[in-house]
Amino acid sequence: MATRKRAPKGKPASLASGSWSALLAATTLGNGADTLHAEVRAGKGLRSARAYRLVVQSFDHPESRPVGSMQRSVTAKELRTGVRINLLELRGTAVRAKSPMVVAWIEAGDPDLEFDGRTARPQPGSMYGSVRRAMNQDAVHISLDRVAA
């Protein structure tokens, strides 16, 4: 008796990262959701006793609205060793734009979790960094090495 060969089913792109948020996004939103892994570091100009608000946003292209954003409280020590975050990106479709990028910055003070991180913008004096990424790249490293004017 002949057995049927089944074509292997492709795993949704958002499941490739293996995180809990990726699994949740894929099961509820399908391929319109992705998870981006970012490591953010800063070394100079940080005060050890100060609390910082870290904001990370991802864009499909520089002039677009963020497709992913997050904010959290961090310390200078954490930033020196590297803060790892998982950022859930939500799109209307599974297709990414041609020039995706990620922007991160820190501000003095605790995060306002009632505030939507997608509308946040770096304040003058904030340390920030940005990186362009390939269309299928799901992990980036960002150095906060510039100061917003």
C-alpha positions as CSV (number, residue, x, y, z in Angstrom):
1,M,0.0,0.0,0.0
2,A,1.4,3.4,-1.0
3,T,1.7,6.1,1.6
4,R,0.9,9.6,0.9
5,K,3.7,12.1,1.0
6,R,2.7,15.3,2.6
7,A,4.5,18.5,1.8
8,P,6.1,19.9,4.9
9,K,4.2,22.8,6.4
10,G,6.3,25.9,6.8
11,K,6.5,27.3,10.2
12,P,5.2,30.9,10.4
13,A,8.1,33.4,10.5
14,S,7.1,34.7,13.9
15,L,7.4,31.3,15.5
16,A,11.1,31.0,14.4
17,S,12.3,32.9,17.4
18,G,10.8,30.5,19.8
19,S,9.6,33.0,22.4
20,W,6.4,32.9,24.3
21,S,5.3,36.3,22.8
22,A,6.0,34.9,19.3
23,L,3.9,31.9,19.9
24,L,1.0,34.0,21.3
25,A,1.2,36.5,18.4
26,A,1.3,33.7,15.8
27,T,-1.7,31.9,17.2
28,T,-3.8,35.0,17.6
29,L,-2.6,37.3,14.8
30,G,-1.0,35.0,12.2
31,N,2.0,36.1,10.1
32,G,1.1,39.8,10.6
33,A,3.0,39.6,13.9
34,D,6.8,39.1,14.4
35,T,9.1,39.1,17.4
36,L,12.3,41.2,17.3
37,H,15.1,40.4,19.7
38,A,17.2,43.5,20.6
39,E,20.2,44.0,22.9
40,V,20.7,47.6,24.0
41,R,23.9,48.8,25.5
42,A,25.2,52.2,26.7
43,G,28.6,52.8,28.4
44,K,29.4,56.5,28.7
45,G,27.6,59.3,30.5
46,L,25.4,57.1,32.8
47,R,24.9,57.9,36.5
48,S,24.9,54.7,38.5
49,A,22.3,55.9,41.1
50,R,19.8,57.1,38.5
51,A,16.8,55.2,37.1
52,Y,16.3,55.3,33.3
53,R,13.4,54.8,31.0
54,L,14.4,52.7,28.0
55,V,12.2,53.0,24.9
56,V,12.7,50.8,21.8
57,Q,10.7,51.2,18.6
58,S,10.9,49.3,15.3
59,F,9.8,50.7,11.9
60,D,9.3,49.2,8.4
61,H,10.8,52.3,7.0
62,P,12.1,55.6,8.5
63,E,9.0,57.7,7.6
64,S,6.5,55.2,8.9
65,R,4.8,54.7,12.2
66,P,6.3,52.2,14.6
67,V,5.2,48.6,14.1
68,G,6.6,47.6,17.5
69,S,7.4,49.5,20.7
70,M,8.2,48.9,24.3
71,Q,9.4,50.7,27.3
72,R,10.9,49.6,30.6
73,S,12.9,50.8,33.6
74,V,16.6,50.0,33.5
75,T,19.7,50.8,35.5
76,A,23.1,52.1,34.4
77,K,24.6,48.7,35.4
78,E,22.1,46.8,33.2
79,L,22.8,49.1,30.2
80,R,26.5,48.6,30.6
81,T,26.2,44.8,30.4
82,G,23.4,44.9,27.8
83,V,19.6,44.8,28.2
84,R,17.9,42.1,26.2
85,I,14.3,42.7,25.1
86,N,11.7,41.0,22.9
87,L,9.7,43.4,20.9
88,L,6.3,42.3,19.4
89,E,5.8,43.8,16.0
90,L,2.2,44.1,14.6
91,R,1.5,44.7,11.0
92,G,-1.6,44.5,8.8
93,T,0.2,42.1,6.5
94,A,3.1,39.6,6.8
95,V,5.3,41.5,4.3
96,R,8.0,43.8,5.7
97,A,9.1,47.0,4.0
98,K,12.4,47.4,2.3
99,S,14.3,49.3,4.9
100,P,13.3,48.3,8.4
101,M,15.1,49.9,11.3
102,V,15.1,50.0,15.1
103,V,15.6,53.0,17.3
104,A,16.3,53.0,21.1
105,W,16.9,55.7,23.6
106,I,17.0,56.3,27.4
107,E,15.6,59.2,29.5
108,A,16.1,59.9,33.1
109,G,13.2,58.6,35.3
110,D,10.9,55.6,35.5
111,P,8.7,54.6,32.5
112,D,5.1,55.8,32.4
113,L,3.4,52.5,31.6
114,E,0.1,54.3,31.0
115,F,1.8,56.1,28.1
116,D,1.9,54.3,24.7
117,G,5.5,53.8,23.7
118,R,4.6,54.1,20.0
119,T,4.0,57.8,20.3
120,A,7.2,58.5,22.4
121,R,10.0,60.6,20.8
122,P,13.5,61.2,22.2
123,Q,13.8,64.4,24.3
124,P,16.7,66.7,23.8
125,G,19.7,65.3,25.7
126,S,18.5,61.7,25.5
127,M,21.1,59.1,24.6
128,Y,20.0,57.2,21.6
129,G,21.0,54.7,18.9
130,S,19.6,53.3,15.7
131,V,20.3,50.4,13.4
132,R,19.0,49.3,10.0
133,R,18.2,45.6,9.6
134,A,17.7,43.1,6.8
135,M,14.1,42.2,6.0
136,N,14.4,38.8,7.6
137,Q,16.7,39.7,10.5
138,D,15.0,39.1,13.8
139,A,17.8,40.1,16.2
140,V,19.8,43.4,16.5
141,H,22.3,45.1,18.7
142,I,22.0,48.8,19.5
143,S,24.6,51.1,21.0
144,L,23.3,54.2,22.6
145,D,26.1,56.4,21.5
146,R,24.5,59.6,20.3
147,V,22.8,62.5,22.1
148,A,19.5,63.9,20.7
149,A,19.6,67.6,19.8
